Every structure is written in structure tokens, then in C-alpha cells.
Amino acid sequence: MHLRRLIGLSGLLSYLLVPVGLAGQVAGGVEFYGALDNSSPVTRTLGGLSLSVGTPYVGIRGSGGLGISSLSTQSGLTQASSSLVWATNADLLLGPVNAGLGEGFMPYTFGGIGLESSAQPAGFTDAIRTWSYGGGLQLALGRLLSVNGEARSRHLAAPATLADSQFVRGIEYRVGIGFHFGGGPQRSSVYSRRRSDIPSSAPRPTGAGRVYWPTNTASASGAARRVVPAAEHYIGVPYRYGGRSPESGFDCSGFVQYVYGLEGVDLPRTSRQMAGVGVPVEPTTRSLAVGDLMLFEQGGRISHVAIYAGNRRFIHSSSSGNGVRYDDLDTRRGRWFGNHMVAARRVTGDGRILVNAFAGGSPIIFDRFDPPDSAPPPSR
């Protein structure tokens, strides 16, 4: 009975939680992995599949694999014939593995329970009950793909059977390729808006000619302040990687480009390109004015942009915040952005500066859309 219950629990965690996670509009992934446990006298090699779902920093993963295991003889010179073995695990994950991929390496930890066959099973259904823990490192290769490596320490959960005598404590090493899903335009109803939900009063781009802002006159302040109220109309529009309209959703730079376009100012497409526009401003709240661009780095490069709204607040489209929203630099979430802010820009009324950002020097060309941010989720 206990064996059937554990197998059933592992299966539920592996498969039934996938539709539950999607219904909860969270992120997850599928990983194909290979594992090696070389703890003399047992050498076990496995290949398998894992499925994970969860919120940005807490998730559940189920995995299962098949392989071969050989048992060294007492002399240590020869090995018994290989046997077909299997292992399955249900783990609680702690780390940014479901946050939508950002840049660089992302560490994580895990712990859970599992079942595995003995080293030389008398029957395929012979099972050893285990608990384990470990840690890993995820390297993003784009928004949807990652390479993962981890180490797991496995221990007996209930030593009571003959099969358990063939269990050897050791470290299992695993490497895999992950494919990630979710974290896109579908979001909680608190933030999501259908096309019909966008107020009819929300500003729309016009065919009027380009308007340049003077930087050091009273009209500059008025023009900058008009951007924030215009941006506020789109609070709740969901985040979408590569999005640039309220109908489809916004990514961070698509949102900034859109609302600045309402004032007739043409900004480039990504945060890195926007870093070459206008006049540099010291990235501190003492120097920022309403309407300035705040630029943030992640993984060693500029990858996020927001609009300063005054009083230490800013408005942006954030993947971790589920769409267009205000954030405050004095909150726990806002401090993450404050610690990652590396530059600020003031869009200028001098047309020559905008032109020179592209025509002179070394213009920043488009290479990829801005990745999702990895800030802590908003407090409930």
C-alpha cells in the first residue's frame, strides 16, 4: 500500500500539476536530462524527463528516468552484468527557475522524496523509498531555452526491505536541456485586460509630425509630465515578450516606446538602444525628473527600462509584476530595481542629439528584445 501511494504521489506531482499550474497562469518547463551516480560499488546511469510548474521563485518538479546499473564484485576488478533500473523524484524547487529566463546564471535549490529500483533488482517493481536534496545552476540560452546542471544527495527514507540493502548513499550528478513555457501574456485578472477593457479615453498614436522636447525650458517639464498620465491609462495591460501595443501586451521597451510615441517622440525599440538617446542623467532620484528613462542591468547588460513618475515611483511593463504597473523604490521589490539601475536618460528637444545617436559614433543596433526581469513578485 505504501509503495502504491508513493508512486501515485510522484505521478500526480509530475503530470497532474501541469494543467493546475497553467490554470493558475504560472510558468514552468520541460527538461531532458542525463544522470550519473558513481558510488562504489554501484554505478548507475539514467536518462529521463522532468516537468516543473510554479510561481517565479517557488515550484514543484516531477521527474522520472530509466537506465542501467552495475555492481562491482568484492575483488573490485570485475563487475556484475548490468541491470535495467529506474528512478523517480518529486521535488520542491526554490529559486528563479520559473521566473522566465533572464540573462546569465541562476542558482536554485531543491528537496523532495522519490522511489528508485535497487542496484540489481530481482523484479522491475522492486523499489527503495528515498528522500534527497541538492542544488543546481541554470544558464539561459534565450527566453525559452536553458542548460541546467545539478547535484543531488540521496538518503533512505524507510529502510525495511531486502532491496534497501542494495542502496548506496552518494551524490547523483545531472545535466539537462530545459524548454520553458508560461509567463507570457496570460496573467492574473488583477492585471490582465482584454482589448475591449482598454478605456476609450486612452491616448492613441496620431499621424502628427514628430515633436522634440526642449530640455531646459518650462515647456520641457510640461511635455515630460504628460507622458506619465498617458502611460497610466495602460496600467493592467499584461506583459508580453516582444509586445508593443495595448491590444497584444507590452514588454518594457515596447511600452516606453508606445507612450513616448503618443507625444510624437520616436524612440528606438530596446532598452539598450534607448541608452543612446537624449542626455545622460545621474541615475539617482535627486537628479531624475518626471518622464526620464530609468535603465536597469541584469546579467551584465542593460535589459529593462522604466519611466520615472516622481516621488521615487516609476511606471513600466514588468514580467515579474504581470504587466504595466507602478513600483516604488522604497519597497522590497523597488529596492531590487534600485540596486540594478545603472543609467538614466532625458529625452531632449534638440533634434540633433536624437539624430546623432544613430548617425554618428557607434549606434547600437537591434540584437534581441529585452528579456523578462527577475525582480521579486509584488507583495499581496
Buried (B, 14 or more C-beta within 10 A) or exposed (E): EEEEEBBEBBBEBBEEBBEEBBEEBBBBBBBEBBBBBEBEBBBBBBEBBBBBBBEBBEBBBBBBBEBBBBBBEEEEEEEEEBBEBBBBBBBBBBBBBBBBBBBEEBEBBBBBBBBBBBBBBEEEEBBBBBBBBBBBBBBBEEBBBBBBBBEBBBEEBEEEBEBBEBBBEBEBBBBBBBEBBBBBBEBEEEBBBEEEEBEEEEBEEEEEEEEBBEBEEEEBBEBBBBBBEBBBBBBBBBBBBBBBBBEBBBBBBBBBBBBBBBBBBEBBBBBBBBBBBBBEBEBEBEEBBBBBBBBBBBEEBBBBBBBBBBEBBBBBBBBBBBBBBBBBBEBEBBBBBBEBBBBBBBBBBBEEBBEEBBEEEEEBEEEEBBBBBBBBBBEE
